[in-house]
Amino acid sequence: VQLVESGGGLVQAGGSMRLSCVASMRIGNGNLMGWYRQVPGKQRELVASITARGTTNYEDSVKGRFTISRILAKNTVYLQMDSLKPEDTATYYCNAVTPWGSTWGQGTQVTVSS
């Protein structure tokens, strides 16, 4: 299983950005897909997740601003981030939990300037 993220970069506060995660396996086959983020010196935290049935879950600080979605035919999961804040600056990682274990992408840097 491989995950490849893209879409990170630099954006001003209040702006938007969309991250993409392309998986090498079918993302709807009983898999849990998630986006995590990490800043230096802190633990990686869950930002948003989506189950095989499409149920979504969000970390409190991003509710109403971030949206996780997917296109099964493309084996791709997205994270739409709106109203970005400087505190959203982090490296964002895609994660897949399958019956065979957990897999991480390489990460993509998101920097929000004030």
C-alpha positions, 0 to 999 in steps of 0.5 A: 500500500502506498499513499502519495500526498500533494497540494501543500504550500504557502497560503495567507490566513483566511485562504483555502487549500486542498490536499490530495492523497492518492492510494495504491489500493481501493480506499472504500474496501473496509479502510479508514482514511484520515488526515493527520498533522504534526508540528515539530516537538508535538505529537501527530494529531488526527485532523479528519477521517472518513470510514469505508461507509463515508462517515466523517469525523473532525478534530474540534479546531477544524470543524466547519473549516475543513472537509474530508471527501473522497472519490472512490473511482480515483482512490483519492481522498481530499482535505479541503481547508478553508478559513486557514489560520496560522495555527494550521501550519504543519506537515499534513499526512495521509493515513490508511488503516487496512486489515493489514495495518496502518500506512502513512504518506510522506507528508506535505507541508502547509504554511499559513502566513499571518 
